[in-house]
């Protein structure tokens, strides 16, 4: 079958950069991650957060770079976390979040010199803060201050009384307090809560005149089961809670909003009932009685669906949406493993501002300029969006990775069903010689791989493995129909696409059939366990990380268990369709597997709880098969990007070591 292969060389190496050398797991301790972004109101500079590894933890500090291409300067110091910078409307001060005093609070710092000043002191901290249009007040997102489940003292509970399904969240544990919107004066004073403590506020934005706040929340009684946010506004006059007014709702959910400085309220949302992961995120204006969709009929998905350990949690949340002026917005559009900045006009016109083969995962505007944080075939840096391309503004995000950059091959492999599978090959030690091959499967399934390799991919390639990644059916960025192709039938068309990529590699002479491995995290772990059980003998070794293996168990114990069934098995009713749940559960086939399997699991994973690995481990161990389980304490589902550094090093070492032991012997 016809296949296209495109080889991409790395960006020109900076003069005096270190010579190429193999990437080892320990090199992760030098990782730098760029996150967060703010553009000055006059368009002269950008401020971003630079994360480094220090003392077996992370330090996050704010840096500033000019659009003129000068050297970046560090503007905050200390050993804590400084994030989410926001310029004041007049550009003279900077608002940011910091944990330098203990809990994360809002701080303000003059940009022409002077010490940062703590503005808030809320007991449970602050998760977001934004200036009012006149620069005199702050809009905050912070815990409500009222406990939902606690019985007894907070430091020594008697019990937790739980009546809502939405009682837990991965990375946060107990959702004992809802997040509320708060307002406080910049010059001091006690913050007051703008929204009730009885519902979760996921986003909030000022009106242009500062007299109202728009926020996202689900105020229905049914929100106790699953939350699907609508758009509301509330008056900000006085220091008491006004009655909110609903502005817009979708059949699915609203995910983010943008209002000031524009007179229009814009929002991103999913219009399909129950907001399935395969559905596009679309852009709307809250004009009149019904939302008006912009760029309708273009099959665009307005969020970055490509992820990995080149990101930090700040970028792993709401899809970004920013006004450029009163009539134009910018957002990120998922496109074939990349994410591109697009501009949308209120008249419905749309244009791609740049289509470099890069993953943009933060976007900001100011003074008519647009900037992004983007990653290509290496770590992230800050780029200006100009003249249809990305112009690099910083180098202190990606320069640490210089010695490890490798050419990457982009693949388009034809499947017998008629579609093309998009993928990437990182050749072993940069050479296309016959050798062991490892296939990676991304999570989701409604996410995607992209041109930026994960660190274990680099470690595997430099250890002598060809590493093949792809976006099978179910992946996003290839149109809504492609993402929907596996809905309710995990393990069919998606598995067929992964196996087609294996056959392609064999046809190309890259690997022998008895030296092929597979690995994946979350849904990637699902597919790993599914294939080694349903297609025994195809893979000679496997690594499964935080997998889903038992759909009935996921329904009962996952923080998103109620949505797993419809996506994987086509039903949200295990009582009436238990056989469908079991039929799509990898554990029911795992006894057929004889390939050595390494199970990695974060012990505080609330998305795919540890019992998902325990089920597979127990079955295989009782049968005397080669299986090993490694558990990481106090870590969540996405440990790969934000776990404790020594555990992330251990994780990569074990992945590489497992395949060395079983594919290179």
Legacy VTK file of the C-alpha trace (Angstrom):
# vtk DataFile Version 3.0
C-alpha trace
ASCII
DATASET POLYDATA
POINTS 665 float
0.000 0.000 0.000
1.163 3.522 -0.758
2.769 5.419 2.068
4.297 8.868 2.281
7.319 9.521 4.487
8.584 13.024 5.164
11.826 13.539 7.045
12.011 16.668 9.185
15.401 17.939 10.238
15.654 19.843 13.463
15.781 23.628 13.632
19.306 24.979 13.088
21.403 24.384 16.180
22.497 27.532 17.943
26.135 28.507 17.576
28.189 26.945 20.340
25.446 24.477 21.301
26.624 21.211 22.921
27.371 18.258 20.668
24.768 15.557 20.220
24.688 12.835 22.873
22.204 10.117 23.911
19.283 11.090 26.100
19.204 9.263 29.441
16.429 9.263 32.008
18.550 11.366 34.376
18.638 14.169 31.810
15.028 14.861 32.779
16.462 16.604 35.850
17.624 19.407 33.523
14.224 19.795 31.871
12.820 23.279 31.338
9.127 23.795 30.583
7.605 27.063 29.396
4.009 27.682 30.432
1.564 30.539 30.749
1.722 33.722 28.720
0.738 37.389 28.909
1.295 40.155 26.345
1.773 43.760 27.461
-1.106 46.131 26.628
1.200 48.122 24.332
2.423 44.960 22.606
6.050 45.548 23.579
6.789 42.373 25.539
5.571 39.023 26.825
5.781 37.525 30.292
5.848 33.772 30.751
6.514 31.140 33.409
9.673 29.049 33.181
9.649 25.783 35.142
12.899 24.132 36.230
13.751 21.111 38.355
15.231 22.038 41.721
15.687 20.005 44.897
13.584 17.081 43.655
10.748 19.494 42.990
9.876 22.316 40.639
10.523 26.043 40.705
8.402 28.308 38.509
9.571 31.862 37.912
8.369 34.687 35.707
10.451 35.913 32.766
9.997 38.759 30.288
11.000 38.895 26.621
10.577 41.725 24.132
9.071 41.407 20.689
12.261 43.016 19.369
14.144 39.753 19.937
16.363 40.880 22.809
17.506 38.680 25.682
14.864 37.418 28.102
15.114 38.637 31.707
14.013 36.950 34.911
11.626 39.151 36.900
10.776 36.991 39.928
13.092 34.970 42.131
12.705 32.534 44.970
12.214 28.802 45.305
8.442 28.615 45.030
5.905 28.801 42.249
5.059 32.027 40.408
2.472 31.545 37.660
-0.418 33.015 35.678
0.965 36.510 35.046
-1.457 39.271 33.991
-0.531 42.864 33.034
-2.558 45.662 34.614
-4.705 47.574 32.100
-2.195 50.469 32.085
0.766 48.089 31.800
2.570 49.372 34.903
1.943 46.455 37.265
1.878 42.690 37.128
-0.652 40.401 38.808
0.425 36.815 39.386
-0.173 33.799 41.606
2.508 32.655 44.035
2.904 30.226 46.916
5.853 32.150 48.404
3.853 32.764 51.609
2.472 29.222 51.862
-0.877 28.822 50.089
-1.113 30.093 46.523
-2.338 33.712 46.668
-2.659 36.736 44.365
0.312 39.128 44.302
0.912 42.450 42.539
4.321 43.794 41.521
5.287 47.150 39.958
7.117 46.563 36.682
9.432 49.556 36.993
10.984 48.325 40.227
9.817 47.478 43.699
8.769 44.507 45.780
5.817 42.249 45.078
2.871 42.725 47.446
0.481 40.002 48.609
-3.126 40.986 47.901
-5.121 37.964 49.108
-4.949 35.654 52.095
-7.797 33.222 51.495
-7.596 30.093 53.689
-7.538 27.593 50.817
-5.636 29.763 48.354
-6.473 31.174 44.919
-6.516 29.367 41.554
-7.038 32.354 39.199
-6.932 36.152 39.346
-7.727 38.833 36.752
-7.721 42.660 36.746
-10.937 44.626 36.453
-11.000 46.856 33.355
-10.246 49.956 35.473
-7.428 48.209 37.354
-8.880 48.748 40.839
-10.266 45.278 41.626
-9.416 41.625 41.107
-11.706 38.798 40.052
-10.638 35.600 41.785
-11.413 31.910 41.558
-10.937 30.246 44.926
-12.495 27.557 47.129
-15.843 28.607 48.577
-14.842 28.222 52.203
-17.756 25.888 52.933
-17.121 22.156 53.314
-19.353 19.714 51.432
-18.490 16.383 53.031
-16.601 16.959 56.250
-17.946 15.607 59.526
-15.903 16.828 62.488
-12.649 18.765 62.454
-10.755 19.451 59.245
-7.443 18.234 60.668
-9.021 15.158 62.289
-12.313 14.236 60.543
-14.799 11.838 62.033
-16.114 10.990 58.572
-16.961 12.309 55.129
-20.625 12.232 54.163
-20.887 11.984 50.377
-24.102 12.320 48.373
-22.793 13.676 45.040
-21.174 11.522 42.371
-18.764 14.396 41.643
-16.992 13.986 44.983
-13.469 13.387 43.647
-11.146 14.663 40.929
-7.807 13.365 39.702
-4.958 15.549 40.909
-7.139 17.113 43.597
-8.647 14.248 45.577
-11.764 15.154 47.576
-13.760 18.040 46.102
-14.675 19.137 49.596
-15.216 22.765 48.532
-16.661 24.085 45.300
-14.712 26.820 43.513
-16.421 30.212 43.714
-15.893 33.605 42.097
-14.614 36.293 44.486
-13.841 40.010 44.186
-11.315 42.044 46.141
-9.819 45.532 45.935
-6.263 45.690 44.631
-5.218 48.007 47.455
-6.458 45.644 50.155
-9.603 44.758 51.991
-11.472 41.565 52.585
-12.491 39.581 49.473
-16.189 38.876 49.115
-17.707 35.856 47.441
-19.654 36.726 44.300
-21.233 33.314 43.660
-22.940 30.844 45.976
-21.001 28.039 47.633
-23.414 25.447 46.257
-21.984 25.069 42.736
-18.640 24.933 40.920
-17.433 27.945 38.909
-15.005 26.778 36.223
-14.270 30.162 34.599
-15.124 33.830 35.148
-14.528 37.057 33.166
-15.197 40.780 33.647
-17.595 42.819 31.521
-15.970 45.810 29.745
-17.442 48.277 32.264
-16.680 46.096 35.293
-20.320 46.098 36.389
-20.868 42.417 35.656
-19.005 39.144 35.671
-19.703 36.280 33.309
-19.078 32.818 34.732
-19.495 29.149 33.838
-21.387 26.808 36.154
-24.035 24.114 36.247
-26.814 25.215 38.601
-29.099 22.239 37.907
-29.855 19.656 40.567
-28.471 17.073 38.126
-25.013 18.638 38.512
-24.591 16.409 41.560
-24.170 13.577 39.062
-22.301 15.198 36.161
-21.627 18.911 35.595
-22.318 20.518 32.198
-21.682 24.239 32.535
-23.830 27.045 31.130
-23.007 30.758 30.799
-24.245 33.125 33.487
-23.788 36.769 34.438
-23.988 38.408 37.839
-23.815 42.045 38.946
-20.730 43.165 40.892
-22.223 46.156 42.728
-22.074 46.078 46.498
-20.484 43.331 48.550
-23.275 40.772 48.476
-24.323 37.977 46.159
-26.742 39.017 43.415
-28.990 36.563 41.603
-27.226 35.217 38.491
-28.900 35.357 35.069
-28.423 32.641 32.486
-27.063 33.985 29.198
-26.455 30.869 27.111
-26.518 27.079 27.248
-25.628 24.273 24.871
-26.879 20.704 24.660
-23.376 19.678 25.758
-21.289 22.057 27.867
-19.635 25.471 27.719
-15.895 25.251 28.381
-14.450 28.779 28.393
-15.462 32.423 27.913
-13.993 35.743 26.769
-15.596 39.141 27.365
-13.655 42.309 28.243
-12.320 44.322 26.492
-14.823 43.432 23.742
-18.497 44.322 23.988
-19.300 40.773 22.828
-19.434 37.707 25.070
-17.749 34.792 23.288
-17.498 31.216 24.466
-16.170 27.800 23.496
-18.418 24.790 23.856
-19.567 21.351 22.849
-23.064 21.198 21.369
-23.643 17.414 21.517
-25.637 15.961 24.434
-23.427 14.975 27.372
-20.419 16.607 25.651
-18.696 13.473 24.270
-14.939 13.664 23.817
-15.156 13.063 20.055
-17.250 16.206 19.462
-15.638 19.395 18.203
-15.221 22.351 20.519
-16.907 25.223 18.665
-16.900 29.015 19.032
-20.064 31.004 19.771
-21.210 34.539 20.478
-23.912 35.112 23.083
-25.900 37.429 20.798
-29.625 37.631 21.371
-31.771 34.725 22.537
-29.720 31.911 20.999
-25.948 31.454 20.736
-24.530 32.216 17.286
-21.784 29.853 16.117
-18.795 31.349 14.338
-17.043 29.411 11.545
-19.943 26.957 11.442
-19.609 24.030 9.059
-15.794 24.120 8.918
-15.241 21.022 11.096
-12.727 22.794 13.340
-11.873 21.629 16.864
-10.887 24.647 18.960
-8.538 23.204 21.525
-5.108 21.652 21.585
-5.520 17.892 21.890
-1.821 17.009 21.658
-0.201 16.530 25.045
2.917 15.142 26.689
5.666 15.835 29.200
6.649 19.035 27.353
3.669 20.711 29.086
2.906 21.847 32.619
-0.486 21.534 34.326
-1.300 25.240 33.747
-1.736 24.412 30.045
-3.734 21.242 30.740
-7.019 22.967 31.500
-9.546 25.149 29.686
-9.122 25.673 25.928
-7.804 29.245 25.499
-9.853 32.046 23.946
-8.706 35.674 23.693
-10.006 38.887 22.102
-7.562 40.753 19.832
-9.917 43.726 19.438
-13.649 44.336 19.626
-14.331 42.260 16.514
-11.671 39.506 16.414
-10.752 36.570 18.647
-7.936 34.061 18.577
-8.019 30.425 19.615
-6.034 27.240 19.003
-7.257 24.682 16.478
-6.234 21.017 16.611
-4.876 20.012 13.230
-3.176 16.696 12.381
-1.155 16.381 15.592
-0.395 20.097 15.766
-2.329 23.044 17.175
-2.426 26.277 15.190
-3.469 29.830 16.098
-6.602 30.933 14.238
-8.340 34.303 14.104
-12.144 34.477 14.136
-14.206 37.571 13.294
-17.643 38.331 14.672
-18.900 38.412 11.054
-18.093 34.673 10.797
-14.855 34.827 8.794
-11.875 32.773 9.918
-8.202 32.444 9.017
-5.219 30.434 10.162
-2.573 32.844 11.458
0.237 30.281 11.185
0.380 26.610 10.268
3.887 25.611 11.329
4.176 21.937 12.306
4.193 22.832 15.978
1.985 22.244 18.984
0.757 25.593 20.335
-0.705 25.208 23.805
-0.931 28.764 25.137
-1.992 31.943 23.351
-2.192 35.565 24.494
-2.890 38.976 22.984
-2.040 42.600 23.694
-1.577 45.799 21.722
-2.801 44.056 18.598
-0.085 41.387 18.846
-0.511 37.637 19.269
1.992 35.302 20.959
1.984 31.566 21.640
3.909 28.987 23.597
4.748 26.251 21.098
6.744 23.057 20.778
8.065 21.486 17.581
10.425 18.536 17.616
11.804 19.717 20.930
10.621 21.513 24.088
8.558 24.683 24.160
9.448 28.336 23.714
7.593 31.604 23.152
6.805 32.696 19.596
5.310 35.811 18.015
2.564 35.115 15.489
3.425 37.310 12.524
2.948 37.301 8.750
1.630 33.758 8.576
4.406 32.155 10.625
5.807 31.746 14.139
8.828 33.892 15.012
10.816 32.640 17.974
11.152 35.102 20.853
12.883 32.923 23.475
15.453 30.147 23.584
15.613 29.434 27.323
12.832 26.879 27.101
14.326 24.532 24.545
18.082 25.085 24.686
18.569 22.447 27.409
17.391 19.827 24.919
19.857 20.809 22.181
22.169 17.788 22.542
19.202 15.395 22.242
17.399 16.749 19.180
16.904 14.164 16.442
15.392 14.196 12.935
11.826 12.896 12.959
10.000 11.185 10.110
6.347 12.035 9.462
4.295 9.145 8.083
0.999 8.746 6.268
0.242 5.045 6.022
-2.705 3.827 3.933
-5.152 1.466 5.634
-7.220 -1.150 3.736
-10.379 0.709 4.834
-9.247 3.598 2.634
-8.080 6.190 5.127
-4.518 7.299 5.859
-2.995 6.915 9.337
-0.839 9.848 10.390
2.199 8.970 12.476
5.811 9.631 13.354
8.960 7.538 13.459
11.953 8.363 15.630
14.623 5.997 14.275
16.925 4.140 16.642
20.004 6.323 17.190
18.975 8.285 14.102
19.483 5.369 11.693
16.951 3.343 9.683
18.530 -0.047 10.294
16.689 -3.233 11.219
16.290 -3.448 14.989
13.754 -3.685 17.810
10.620 -1.544 17.455
8.351 -0.057 20.115
4.883 1.259 19.269
3.341 4.022 21.407
-0.417 4.520 21.829
-1.651 7.875 23.146
-4.361 8.416 25.745
-7.910 9.586 25.237
-8.804 8.108 22.825
-9.929 11.595 21.788
-6.467 13.132 22.037
-3.440 12.923 19.758
0.275 12.461 19.379
2.179 15.197 17.588
5.622 16.169 16.306
6.954 16.660 19.837
8.261 13.338 21.226
7.758 12.486 24.872
10.952 12.053 26.845
10.635 8.266 27.074
10.428 8.194 23.280
13.769 9.974 23.039
15.236 7.689 25.695
14.039 4.587 23.838
15.344 5.801 20.474
18.761 6.626 21.905
18.834 3.205 23.604
18.512 1.548 20.193
14.755 1.204 19.577
12.778 2.496 16.633
9.788 4.294 18.159
6.586 4.516 16.147
3.654 6.688 17.228
0.423 7.365 15.370
-3.054 8.823 15.584
-5.485 5.953 14.907
-9.210 6.397 14.420
-10.624 8.011 17.535
-7.851 10.640 17.575
-8.757 14.316 17.342
-7.511 16.873 14.825
-8.659 14.926 11.748
-12.322 15.901 11.688
-15.211 15.007 13.953
-16.117 11.841 12.022
-12.607 10.416 12.486
-12.735 11.092 16.241
-16.202 9.553 16.500
-15.224 6.400 14.579
-14.524 4.349 17.735
-17.335 5.681 19.942
-18.836 2.748 21.820
-16.449 0.236 20.229
-12.986 0.645 21.716
-10.650 -2.053 20.456
-12.033 -2.415 16.915
-11.095 0.228 14.341
-8.504 1.837 16.597
-6.773 -1.507 17.175
-6.858 -2.181 13.438
-5.019 1.087 12.775
-2.311 0.349 15.348
-1.775 -3.109 13.858
-1.573 -1.616 10.352
1.305 0.595 11.535
3.073 -2.501 12.880
2.703 -4.193 9.502
4.052 -1.107 7.769
7.171 -1.160 9.945
7.741 -4.829 9.113
7.213 -4.148 5.404
9.788 -1.361 5.612
12.328 -3.762 7.086
12.586 -1.815 10.337
11.897 -4.752 12.653
11.391 -8.490 12.859
8.042 -9.752 14.139
9.548 -11.188 17.320
11.161 -7.894 18.401
8.172 -5.539 18.610
6.870 -3.972 21.822
3.956 -1.717 22.718
3.379 0.874 25.443
0.723 3.402 26.410
-0.825 5.434 29.219
-4.507 5.681 30.200
-6.468 4.750 27.054
-3.019 3.921 25.626
-2.745 1.451 28.509
-6.205 0.149 27.619
-5.070 -0.500 24.038
-1.819 -2.093 25.223
-3.682 -4.604 27.400
-6.387 -5.120 24.777
-3.945 -5.970 21.994
-1.675 -8.301 23.966
-4.790 -10.234 25.054
-6.879 -10.082 21.879
-3.936 -10.515 19.498
-1.440 -12.662 21.431
1.914 -13.107 19.757
1.959 -9.774 17.892
3.968 -8.056 20.616
6.952 -9.535 22.414
6.831 -7.143 25.392
4.551 -4.427 26.740
4.441 -1.537 29.204
1.035 -0.383 30.444
0.754 2.798 32.516
-2.321 3.892 34.505
-4.524 1.791 32.222
-8.242 1.188 31.945
-8.741 -2.586 31.957
-12.115 -3.166 33.696
-14.985 -0.968 32.500
-17.273 -2.044 35.338
-14.598 -1.105 37.856
-14.063 2.219 36.087
-17.800 2.956 36.254
-17.713 2.480 40.011
-14.416 4.089 41.012
-13.151 6.575 38.401
-13.775 10.313 38.786
-15.180 10.229 35.237
-16.538 6.680 35.364
-20.016 7.628 34.167
-18.680 8.817 30.806
-16.337 5.876 30.191
-19.111 3.383 29.397
-20.733 5.297 26.520
-17.329 6.025 25.013
-15.870 2.527 25.312
-18.858 0.169 25.323
-21.746 2.232 23.964
-23.768 2.206 27.176
-24.042 4.148 30.429
-26.055 1.381 32.100
-23.856 -1.456 33.379
-26.796 -3.057 35.176
-28.639 -3.561 31.931
-25.623 -3.993 29.657
-23.034 -5.731 31.821
-22.045 -7.997 28.941
-21.155 -4.948 26.798
-18.928 -3.588 29.554
-17.228 -6.951 29.983
-16.835 -7.509 26.249
-14.878 -4.248 25.945
-12.766 -4.838 29.077
-9.174 -5.970 28.378
-8.986 -8.041 31.569
-11.418 -10.588 30.057
-8.838 -11.443 27.384
-5.583 -10.885 29.239
-5.240 -14.593 30.121
-4.357 -15.187 26.444
-1.260 -13.006 26.790
2.213 -14.532 27.188
4.282 -11.384 26.493
6.143 -9.924 29.502
4.078 -7.030 30.853
5.223 -4.127 33.038
2.415 -2.266 34.824
3.162 1.250 36.077
0.563 2.937 38.261
0.216 6.175 40.233
-1.323 5.349 43.596
-3.419 8.549 43.751
-4.790 8.132 40.244
-8.504 8.957 40.433
-9.025 8.747 36.664
-7.878 5.134 36.228
-7.550 3.887 39.813
-4.832 1.362 40.780
-7.335 -1.503 40.794
-7.246 -1.342 36.999
-3.633 -2.567 37.037
-4.219 -4.874 39.990
-6.854 -6.814 38.034
-4.437 -7.591 35.193
-1.507 -8.222 37.518
-3.467 -10.724 39.610
-4.733 -12.666 36.592
-1.326 -12.944 34.936
0.591 -13.602 38.165
-1.821 -16.381 39.140
-1.168 -17.974 35.744
2.585 -17.811 36.247
3.139 -15.272 33.460
5.912 -12.681 33.355
4.339 -9.588 34.907
5.573 -6.846 37.209
3.708 -3.974 38.861
5.402 -0.735 39.980
3.365 1.739 42.041
4.239 5.402 42.601
2.976 6.881 45.900
1.264 10.280 46.044
1.118 10.630 42.257
-1.840 11.326 39.956
-2.862 10.210 36.478
-0.477 12.520 34.601
2.629 11.854 36.672
4.613 11.845 33.428
4.430 15.653 33.223
4.161 16.834 36.821
5.202 13.978 39.108
8.111 14.224 41.520
11.287 14.360 39.404
12.967 11.265 40.848
9.810 9.243 40.180
9.643 10.510 36.610
13.287 9.453 36.150
12.511 6.027 37.604
9.531 5.702 35.256
11.631 6.278 32.130
14.393 3.986 33.375
11.895 1.174 33.903
10.276 1.620 30.481
13.631 1.520 28.699
14.948 -1.284 30.917
11.901 -3.488 30.335
12.217 -3.318 26.577
15.994 -3.776 26.729
15.472 -6.932 28.767
12.778 -8.434 26.546
13.439 -7.111 23.024
17.227 -6.923 22.909
18.133 -10.210 24.607
LINES 1 666
665 0 1 2 3 4 5 6 7 8 9 10 11 12 13 14 15 16 17 18 19 20 21 22 23 24 25 26 27 28 29 30 31 32 33 34 35 36 37 38 39 40 41 42 43 44 45 46 47 48 49 50 51 52 53 54 55 56 57 58 59 60 61 62 63 64 65 66 67 68 69 70 71 72 73 74 75 76 77 78 79 80 81 82 83 84 85 86 87 88 89 90 91 92 93 94 95 96 97 98 99 100 101 102 103 104 105 106 107 108 109 110 111 112 113 114 115 116 117 118 119 120 121 122 123 124 125 126 127 128 129 130 131 132 133 134 135 136 137 138 139 140 141 142 143 144 145 146 147 148 149 150 151 152 153 154 155 156 157 158 159 160 161 162 163 164 165 166 167 168 169 170 171 172 173 174 175 176 177 178 179 180 181 182 183 184 185 186 187 188 189 190 191 192 193 194 195 196 197 198 199 200 201 202 203 204 205 206 207 208 209 210 211 212 213 214 215 216 217 218 219 220 221 222 223 224 225 226 227 228 229 230 231 232 233 234 235 236 237 238 239 240 241 242 243 244 245 246 247 248 249 250 251 252 253 254 255 256 257 258 259 260 261 262 263 264 265 266 267 268 269 270 271 272 273 274 275 276 277 278 279 280 281 282 283 284 285 286 287 288 289 290 291 292 293 294 295 296 297 298 299 300 301 302 303 304 305 306 307 308 309 310 311 312 313 314 315 316 317 318 319 320 321 322 323 324 325 326 327 328 329 330 331 332 333 334 335 336 337 338 339 340 341 342 343 344 345 346 347 348 349 350 351 352 353 354 355 356 357 358 359 360 361 362 363 364 365 366 367 368 369 370 371 372 373 374 375 376 377 378 379 380 381 382 383 384 385 386 387 388 389 390 391 392 393 394 395 396 397 398 399 400 401 402 403 404 405 406 407 408 409 410 411 412 413 414 415 416 417 418 419 420 421 422 423 424 425 426 427 428 429 430 431 432 433 434 435 436 437 438 439 440 441 442 443 444 445 446 447 448 449 450 451 452 453 454 455 456 457 458 459 460 461 462 463 464 465 466 467 468 469 470 471 472 473 474 475 476 477 478 479 480 481 482 483 484 485 486 487 488 489 490 491 492 493 494 495 496 497 498 499 500 501 502 503 504 505 506 507 508 509 510 511 512 513 514 515 516 517 518 519 520 521 522 523 524 525 526 527 528 529 530 531 532 533 534 535 536 537 538 539 540 541 542 543 544 545 546 547 548 549 550 551 552 553 554 555 556 557 558 559 560 561 562 563 564 565 566 567 568 569 570 571 572 573 574 575 576 577 578 579 580 581 582 583 584 585 586 587 588 589 590 591 592 593 594 595 596 597 598 599 600 601 602 603 604 605 606 607 608 609 610 611 612 613 614 615 616 617 618 619 620 621 622 623 624 625 626 627 628 629 630 631 632 633 634 635 636 637 638 639 640 641 642 643 644 645 646 647 648 649 650 651 652 653 654 655 656 657 658 659 660 661 662 663 664
